[in-house]
Amino acid sequence: MEYDKAYSNTENLFGTQPEKILKNHIKMLSGIRPVLDIGAGQGRHALFLARKGFIVDAIDPSRVAIETLSNKAAKEKLHIRAHQCGFEDFVPQTDYYSGIAVFGLLQTLSWRSIGLLVDKIGRWTGPGTLIFVTTFTTADPLYDHYAQTWTKIGKNSFSSDDGSIRTYFKPGEVLELFDPYETVHHWEGMGPRHRHGDGPLERHAKAEAVFLRRK
């Protein structure tokens, strides 16, 4: 997906409501330190958190997404620090975060990039940090399509000619990424039907989890 173009054409490409696991576990977040939203897009999670009084660092490679989020934050006088960059280049302004959100990003990364992201998250967390994650699983209705039409680049991971990536997790596999942390919540199954802008209806097989770093 060409995100700058998609964000320019659709005001709320991924909707306005945050993931339920964020809403359901927000009371566990400490307000002492900021929250990091990785792959923030147009800001549905960052805005939700900031409206609840949290300081938010929001990062995304898309110029249009960051401009949109910055404008909304300025208009509402919300404490959001928006950064146009990927997680690879991001330099935090805090020793660690009270929470880190990784919604809908893992399925767009190669396993190498996923490993790098998990390593960086480990450096950006401390005692009490919550990590929120959603991703696609191999039960996804489009898994066979990508497996048959895209180039395999790793375990259940495929790349298109233009470099787009889809990586799918086996049942329970997302828990292995954050094995040192305590699992607060874990669910896998079919997500709700939805559409992006005026696109077709979609439904994905998802894994969602909340992890807690104790020490």
C-alpha angles and dihedrals in degrees: 000000000000095000099190090055094042093049091047091053098043124044096206105019094172096030130255103267121091123234112280093238089063093049092045096050103033092107089065091061118100116227092209094088131032127261123239120220109196114199091011097175112182090346111257091147099035091050092048091052095044091050087056089056102263125136106236134199107201121190131186134150092226115099092201093051093050093046091050093048093045091051093050092047092049092048092052094036091237123166099243122141105201119198126189100218143090124258088257092069102030118120113196121226092212136059091243142337133252088221140006122202120204104174120170095343106102094067090059095054135080118241089255091056091044089054091050091049093050089049092052092046087055089057093046097052133079139170109326098013115147120211119203118199138176127173143151125271133211089260089072113126091233096050095096091047093057093041090055101039106032130063116264111238100168145337106335087338126125139180131206125219090262093053100259113147136210119188120180128201125222117233109293093001094118088066090062091061092064099030095142091059130077115254109232096173136006131173135161129187145090115326125217124284112262143152135220109233108310093338125122124286113274136190125187137194104239142191117203128182144167119209130192126207107215100184 
